[in-house]
Amino acid sequence: MAPLITSVVPKSPAARAGIRPGWRLVGIDGHPVYDILDYRYWSDAPRPMLELEDETGRKKLVKVKGNAPLGLEFESYLMDNPRSCANRCVFCFIDQLPAGMRESLYFKDDDARLSFLQGNYITLTNLSEREIRRITDMRISPINISVHATDPELRRAMLGNPRAGECMNLMRRLAEGNIKMNCQIVCCPGLNDADALTASMRDLASLYPAVSSVSVVPVGLTRHRTGLPELTPCGKAEAEAIISLVDSFGAACLSLLGDRLFYCADELYLKAGKDIPPAEYYADYPQFENGVGMLRSLEDEFIECLNDETDFIASDFSIATGIAAAPLLKKLSQLYSQICYNSSISVFAVENRFFGESIDVAGLVTGSDLIRSLSGAELGERLLLPAVMLRHGGDLFLDNITPAEVERSLGVPLVFVSNDGRSLLSAMNKKHQL
């Protein structure tokens, strides 16, 4: 069924053309419209002709004058249902969630449209031939792809899907269509590391520059793995080996291609006990949203802003984060205290009991973890928390506990901080809280 128009923006091109809520959008300039990508692509014309159906099902042709956006709003963001994942990945994090969490957390999306529109990673295993052609015809780029392994047999085993072995063939087609691809490899020790990782990097480098960046991230294993495949956690020795392999291969790419191409996630350096590389290592931070270079960017921006700040108001406050990022936040807090020396700052590394102690990143710390870990502690005037602890919308932690519940339990106001140095400094300085 054609997408339902739920509202029309007042004074928009569509409103001026007389289009009304309750009508359905069938096509634009002779092209059928199935979803948001069709709508955005075909409506980007000076005077598009829209084929519509009114409430009675009667067909209408309406020419719209004016530039996009037309001003139509639909039942859902995608204009149809999101595509769910058809894989059974041996390392799938959603399969490791405990029972009783909100329903939306258990949905596994593998939707190419969300890859383009929101940066989600997809596996390519549920793409139809029509969708592949549409991506290349419409130049839908970039696409973010979860590769994990390029060897067909290994990838089929890891993803639990017979179509998983088609990955490199599909990526070659996308490369031939000039589609930019950002890739990730979730590294599982003993499975797709070592020689398998080298082979995957070699295959992906052969598609440069279409493959423009690749992040290598460690597998995350929660304590809720009953009935799931046995996997080896990524410890210090495993992280060191992965970093050595990826950084060596990346250095060779930098020499041969002028582009490092392969990057390790910050989490691997933390697990290995190594310093995060300097800013020049990350070039323009192509995999920033995948946790590559975030801590370097945070530290450098914080220090730059701290050196520029001239007005401080001292206060006592605390910061809570995951175990992985706590050493860096302690370092930045000490730098702040050296300048605003009357401030008292406590940094708490929160152990994750909800998902398990091996999960040490801030974004997976729950409300119950905060309450358990910080109850009775001296927290000062306010508690700074990474904003990534909350779901999109900022109203709930992963365990369905609200910020208000945490505030009541701990007896301190919460301040949620974006993952950048300027926001962190502003949250520390009481001047910005007044």
C-alpha positions in Angstrom: 0.0 0.0 0.0 1.2 3.5 -0.8 2.6 5.5 2.1 0.0 7.5 4.1 0.5 11.2 4.4 -0.2 12.1 8.1 0.4 15.8 7.9 1.4 18.6 5.6 3.7 21.4 6.8 1.8 24.7 6.6 2.9 27.1 3.8 5.2 24.3 2.3 5.2 23.5 -1.4 2.9 20.6 -0.8 0.4 22.7 1.2 0.3 25.4 -1.5 -0.4 22.6 -4.0 -3.5 21.6 -2.0 -2.2 18.2 -0.8 -4.0 17.0 2.3 -3.4 14.6 5.3 -5.1 11.3 4.7 -4.0 11.0 1.1 -1.4 8.5 -0.1 1.7 9.1 -2.1 1.8 6.6 -5.0 4.6 8.0 -7.2 6.6 11.0 -8.3 7.3 11.8 -12.0 6.2 8.3 -13.0 8.4 6.5 -10.4 6.7 4.5 -7.7 7.4 5.6 -4.1 7.9 2.8 -1.5 9.8 4.5 1.2 11.8 7.5 2.4 14.7 6.9 -0.1 12.3 6.9 -3.1 10.6 10.0 -1.7 13.8 12.0 -1.1 15.4 11.1 -4.4 12.5 11.6 -6.8 11.1 14.7 -5.0 14.4 16.5 -5.5 13.2 18.3 -8.6 12.1 21.8 -9.4 8.4 20.9 -10.3 7.8 17.3 -9.4 4.5 15.7 -10.5 3.0 13.7 -7.6 0.6 10.8 -8.1 -1.7 10.6 -5.1 -4.8 8.8 -3.8 -7.3 10.7 -1.7 -9.3 9.1 1.2 -11.8 7.5 -1.3 -9.0 5.9 -3.4 -9.5 8.3 -6.3 -6.3 9.0 -8.2 -4.9 12.6 -8.4 -2.0 14.2 -10.3 -0.6 17.3 -8.6 2.3 19.3 -9.8 4.2 20.9 -6.9 6.1 24.1 -7.4 9.1 24.9 -5.2 12.3 23.2 -4.1 12.5 20.2 -1.8 11.6 19.4 0.9 8.0 19.3 -0.2 6.6 19.4 3.3 4.9 15.9 3.5 5.1 13.9 6.7 4.3 10.2 6.9 3.2 7.5 9.4 6.8 6.5 10.1 10.3 7.8 9.5 11.1 5.1 6.8 7.5 5.3 5.4 7.4 1.5 5.9 8.6 -1.1 8.4 12.4 -1.4 9.2 14.1 -4.5 7.8 15.1 -6.9 10.5 18.2 -9.0 10.7 18.1 -12.5 9.2 21.4 -13.6 10.8 22.4 -15.6 13.8 25.7 -14.0 14.5 27.8 -16.0 17.1 28.7 -12.7 18.9 25.3 -10.8 18.5 25.0 -8.5 21.5 21.2 -8.4 21.4 21.2 -12.2 21.9 23.1 -11.5 25.1 20.6 -9.2 26.6 18.8 -10.3 29.8 15.0 -10.9 29.7 12.6 -8.2 30.8 14.1 -5.2 29.1 12.0 -2.9 26.9 10.9 -4.5 23.7 12.6 -2.1 21.3 16.0 -3.3 22.5 15.5 -6.8 21.2 14.8 -5.6 17.6 17.7 -6.4 15.3 17.8 -4.0 12.4 19.7 -4.7 9.2 18.3 -2.0 7.0 20.4 -0.4 4.3 18.2 2.8 4.4 19.1 3.3 8.1 22.8 2.8 7.2 22.6 5.7 4.8 20.3 7.9 6.9 21.5 7.2 10.4 24.9 5.5 10.1 23.8 2.0 11.2 25.9 -0.9 10.1 24.4 -3.6 7.9 25.6 -7.1 6.8 24.2 -7.1 3.2 22.6 -10.5 3.8 19.0 -9.4 3.3 19.4 -7.1 0.3 17.2 -7.9 -2.7 18.4 -7.4 -6.2 16.1 -4.4 -6.5 17.7 -2.8 -3.5 21.2 -3.4 -4.7 20.3 -1.7 -8.1 18.6 1.1 -6.3 21.7 1.9 -4.1 23.9 2.1 -7.2 21.3 3.9 -9.4 20.5 6.5 -6.7 24.2 6.8 -5.6 23.1 6.1 -2.0 26.4 6.6 -0.2 28.1 6.1 2.1 27.0 2.6 3.3 28.3 1.2 6.6 28.9 -2.5 6.4 29.6 -5.1 9.1 32.1 -7.4 7.4 33.7 -9.4 10.2 35.4 -11.7 7.7 35.8 -11.8 4.0 36.4 -15.5 3.7 33.0 -16.9 2.5 33.1 -20.0 4.7 34.2 -18.2 7.8 31.6 -15.4 7.3 28.8 -17.8 6.8 29.8 -19.6 10.1 30.1 -16.3 12.0 26.8 -14.8 10.8 24.8 -18.1 10.7 23.4 -17.2 7.3 24.2 -19.0 3.9 24.0 -15.6 2.1 26.8 -14.2 4.3 29.4 -15.6 1.9 28.3 -13.2 -0.9 29.7 -10.2 0.9 32.8 -9.5 -1.2 30.9 -10.0 -4.5 28.2 -7.5 -3.3 30.9 -5.1 -2.2 32.6 -5.3 -5.5 29.3 -4.4 -7.2 28.9 -1.4 -4.9 32.5 -0.3 -5.6 31.8 -0.5 -9.3 28.8 1.7 -8.7 31.1 4.3 -7.0 29.4 3.7 -3.6 31.6 4.7 -0.6 31.7 2.0 2.1 32.8 2.3 5.7 33.4 -1.2 7.3 33.8 -2.7 10.7 35.2 -6.0 11.9 34.1 -7.3 15.3 37.2 -9.3 16.3 36.6 -12.6 18.1 39.8 -14.1 19.4 40.5 -17.5 17.9 37.8 -17.1 15.3 38.5 -14.1 12.9 41.7 -12.7 14.2 45.3 -13.5 13.3 45.6 -14.9 9.7 41.8 -14.5 9.1 42.0 -10.8 10.1 45.0 -10.3 7.8 43.2 -11.9 4.9 40.1 -9.7 5.5 42.2 -6.5 5.6 43.9 -7.5 2.4 40.6 -8.2 0.7 39.1 -4.9 1.9 42.1 -2.9 0.9 41.8 -4.2 -2.6 38.5 -2.3 -2.8 40.1 1.1 -1.9 39.1 3.9 -2.4 35.5 2.6 -2.4 36.2 1.1 1.0 37.3 4.3 2.7 37.7 3.2 6.3 37.6 0.0 8.4 37.4 -0.2 12.2 38.4 -3.2 14.2 36.5 -3.5 17.5 36.7 -6.2 20.2 33.8 -8.6 20.8 31.6 -7.7 23.7 30.5 -10.6 25.9 27.9 -10.2 28.6 27.2 -12.6 31.4 23.9 -13.6 29.7 25.2 -16.2 27.2 23.4 -19.3 28.2 22.9 -21.5 25.2 25.1 -19.3 22.9 28.3 -20.3 21.2 31.4 -20.3 23.4 33.7 -17.4 22.6 37.0 -16.2 24.0 36.9 -12.7 25.6 39.3 -10.1 24.3 41.9 -9.7 27.1 45.2 -7.8 27.3 47.2 -10.3 25.2 44.5 -10.6 22.6 44.1 -6.9 22.3 47.9 -6.4 22.0 48.0 -8.9 19.1 45.1 -7.3 17.3 46.6 -3.8 17.6 50.0 -5.0 16.4 48.4 -6.6 13.3 46.0 -3.8 12.4 48.5 -0.9 13.0 51.2 -2.7 11.0 48.8 -3.3 8.1 47.4 0.3 8.4 51.0 1.7 8.2 51.6 -0.3 5.0 48.4 1.1 3.5 49.4 4.6 4.5 52.7 4.1 2.7 51.2 2.5 -0.4 47.8 4.2 -0.7 48.3 7.5 1.3 45.5 6.4 3.6 45.8 4.3 6.8 42.4 2.8 6.1 42.4 0.4 9.1 41.9 1.6 12.7 41.5 -0.1 16.1 38.7 1.0 18.4 39.8 2.9 21.5 38.6 0.0 23.6 41.4 -2.2 22.2 44.1 0.2 23.3 42.5 0.4 26.8 42.3 -3.4 27.1 45.9 -3.6 26.0 47.0 -0.9 28.5 48.4 1.2 25.6 48.2 4.9 25.0 45.6 6.1 22.5 47.4 7.2 19.4 47.9 11.0 18.6 45.4 13.0 16.6 47.4 12.7 13.3 46.9 8.9 13.4 43.2 9.4 12.9 43.4 11.8 9.9 39.8 13.2 9.7 38.4 10.6 12.2 36.5 8.6 9.6 35.3 6.0 12.2 34.6 8.4 15.1 31.0 7.3 15.7 32.3 3.7 16.0 34.5 4.5 18.9 37.7 5.1 17.0 39.5 8.2 18.3 36.8 9.4 20.5 39.0 9.5 23.6 41.8 11.2 21.7 39.4 13.9 20.4 37.9 14.3 23.9 41.3 14.8 25.6 42.7 17.1 23.0 39.6 19.3 22.8 39.3 19.5 26.6 42.9 20.6 27.0 42.5 23.2 24.2 39.4 24.6 25.7 40.9 24.5 29.2 43.8 26.6 28.1 41.4 29.1 26.5 39.1 29.4 29.6 39.7 32.4 31.8 36.8 32.4 34.2 36.2 29.6 36.7 33.9 29.2 39.6 35.0 26.4 42.0 32.6 23.7 43.2 32.6 20.1 44.5 31.2 17.6 42.0 31.7 14.0 40.8 31.9 12.1 37.6 30.8 8.5 37.0 31.7 6.5 33.9 32.6 3.0 32.8 35.8 1.4 33.9 37.5 1.8 30.5 37.2 5.6 30.3 37.8 6.3 34.0 41.6 6.8 33.9 41.3 9.4 31.2 38.6 11.3 33.1 40.7 11.2 36.2 43.6 12.7 34.2 41.4 15.5 32.8 39.9 16.1 36.3 43.4 16.6 37.7 44.3 19.1 34.9 41.1 21.0 35.7 41.9 21.0 39.5 45.3 22.4 38.8 43.7 25.5 37.3 40.5 25.7 39.3 42.3 24.6 42.5 39.4 25.1 44.9 37.2 22.5 43.1 37.0 19.0 44.6 36.3 16.3 41.9 35.7 12.6 42.5 35.8 10.2 39.5 34.0 6.9 39.9 34.7 3.8 37.7 31.3 2.0 37.7 31.5 -1.8 37.5 28.9 -3.3 35.2 26.9 -5.9 37.1 23.9 -5.7 34.8 25.7 -7.0 31.7 28.8 -8.5 33.4 32.1 -7.3 34.6 33.8 -7.7 31.2 31.5 -4.9 29.8 33.5 -1.8 30.7 32.3 1.0 28.4 30.3 4.0 29.6 27.4 3.6 27.1 26.3 0.3 28.7 26.4 1.4 32.4 22.8 1.2 33.7 20.8 3.1 36.3 20.9 0.2 38.7 24.7 0.0 38.3 25.0 3.7 39.2 22.7 3.3 42.3 24.5 0.2 43.5 28.0 1.6 43.0 27.4 5.2 44.2 25.0 4.9 47.1 26.5 6.4 50.2 29.3 8.1 48.3 30.2 11.8 48.7 29.1 13.1 45.3 29.2 16.8 45.8 26.8 19.3 44.2 26.2 17.4 41.0 27.0 14.1 39.3 28.3 14.3 35.7 27.4 11.3 33.5 28.1 10.5 29.8 25.0 11.2 27.8 25.5 7.9 25.9 24.2 6.1 29.0 20.7 7.2 28.0 18.7 6.0 25.1 17.9 8.4 22.2 15.6 10.9 23.7 17.4 11.0 27.0 14.6 9.6 29.2 15.8 6.1 30.2 18.8 4.1 31.1 19.1 0.6 29.4 17.5 -1.1 32.4 14.4 1.2 32.2 15.4 3.2 35.2 14.8 7.0 34.7 17.3 9.7 35.5 14.8 11.0 38.1 14.9 7.7 39.9 18.7 7.8 40.0 18.7 11.4 41.3 16.2 10.4 44.1 18.3 7.3 45.1 21.6 9.2 45.1 20.3 12.5 46.4 22.2 14.6 43.8 21.3 16.3 40.5 22.5 14.5 37.3 24.2 16.4 34.5 24.5 14.5 31.2 27.5 15.4 29.1 28.1 14.9 25.4 31.2 13.1 24.3 33.3 16.1 23.5 35.9 18.2 25.4 34.0 21.5 25.3 30.9 20.0 26.8 32.9 18.2 29.5 34.7 21.5 30.5 31.4 23.4 30.6 29.8 20.8 32.8 32.8 21.0 35.2 32.9 24.7 35.5 30.1 25.9 37.8 30.1 29.2 35.9 28.2 27.4 33.1 25.7 25.9 35.6 24.5 29.3 37.0 
